[in-house]
Amino acid sequence: MDFIDLRSDTVTRPTAAMRAAMARAPVGDDVYGEDPTVNRLQMLAAEMLGTEAALFVASGTLSNLLALMAHCGRGDEYIAGQTSHCYRFEGGGAAVLGSIQPQPLEFEADGTLDLERVAAAIKPDDPHFARTRLLCLENTQGGKVLPLAYLEKAREFTREKGLALHLDGARLANAAVYLGVTLEEISRHVDSVSLCLSKGLGAPVGSVLGGSRELIAVARRWRKVLGGGMRQAGVLAAAGILALEEGMGRLAEDHGNARRLSAGLADLGLPVSPGEVQTNMVFLHLPPAEAGRLCAHLRQHNILIAGRDSLRLVTHRDVSRDDIDTVLAAIGEFVQAGRKG
């Protein structure tokens, strides 16, 4: 049974073109650096990100962890947002596997970290404290796009403070489309950047980590240590190449569908903020019991949504404009039933 799945853009399925490319991909042993399709993907990613090198890995979680372990050593510290993916949603990997201490700070409403608060969180050069080495930003953060001017300030700030700067760009492509710029125009401000291929870009598996040749060499070593070395991975990289070459061209459609969804929810009197929708995420804030009932109601209509503190509805390639109208009709039924009750 087909569902309209708004839980995440990670649920996108590979296109027929991706499946065909995967079937015919030339392959080799990537641990030896001999898979031609993986090498092509890494060169393409580095070119688009404007970095010296790039590394293909199995997931965004692994990509972020490799960046953290490449920038920081045992007993070092990284600063990140309280609800950032690399801190809250990746199993504590930096602490568990890298012995790297996190220092979380609250995000601002626009998805940035206040640089004055970051400065106050940097530890003194004293044996009592972990050594602050790295600032991690996220783009997008809760669907919000970091302004280019802020990234420039963050770059200047980290240079002044002697920190490295990592960008979790899981949805960097969405941010670039919203801003109308290239990926490089964003990533040029940072020392390393993670880009997910399997969210809005639609590949079935994988992320890339971009950075200097030296940093990527360290990350490659840690990838092997962590069990992330892959052999004939070209069958996966082939889909990633198409994701980069063709996936960005249609992200604006997802953003438009998210705006349509948000406006429709607002017309139904539900607590959303249409003016805040920038990319492909809509957040619906309901009391937990009501949210649970809505999820159950929509599931009966073959519509999937999910959330924790709020319901997050994510548009993507496998959700059409007609699907948005179907979702709004089903939610309208729920609202009307509640009003009658």
Sequence and secondary structure as in RCSB ss.txt:
>XXXX:A:sequence
MDFIDLRSDTVTRPTAAMRAAMARAPVGDDVYGEDPTVNRLQMLAAEMLGTEAALFVASGTLSNLLALMAHCGRG
DEYIAGQTSHCYRFEGGGAAVLGSIQPQPLEFEADGTLDLERVAAAIKPDDPHFARTRLLCLENTQGGKVLPLAY
LEKAREFTREKGLALHLDGARLANAAVYLGVTLEEISRHVDSVSLCLSKGLGAPVGSVLGGSRELIAVARRWRKV
LGGGMRQAGVLAAAGILALEEGMGRLAEDHGNARRLSAGLADLGLPVSPGEVQTNMVFLHLPPAEAGRLCAHLRQ
HNILIAGRDSLRLVTHRDVSRDDIDTVLAAIGEFVQAGRKG
>XXXX:A:secstr
   EE S GGG    HHHHHHHHH     GGGT  HHHHHHHHHHHHHHT SEEEEES HHHHHHHHHHHH  TT
EEEEEETT HHHHSSTTHHHHHH  EEEEE   TTS   HHHHHHHS  SSTTS EEEEEEEESSBTTB   HHH
HHHHHHHHHHHT EEEEEETTHHHHHHHHT  HHHHHTTSSEEEEESSSTT  SS EEEEE HHHHHHHHHHHHH
TT   SSTHHHHHHHHHHHHHGGGGHHHHHHHHHHHHHHHHHTT S  GGG  SSEEEE   HHHHHHHHHHHHH
TTEE EESSSEEEE  TT  HHHHHHHHHHHHHHHHHHHH 
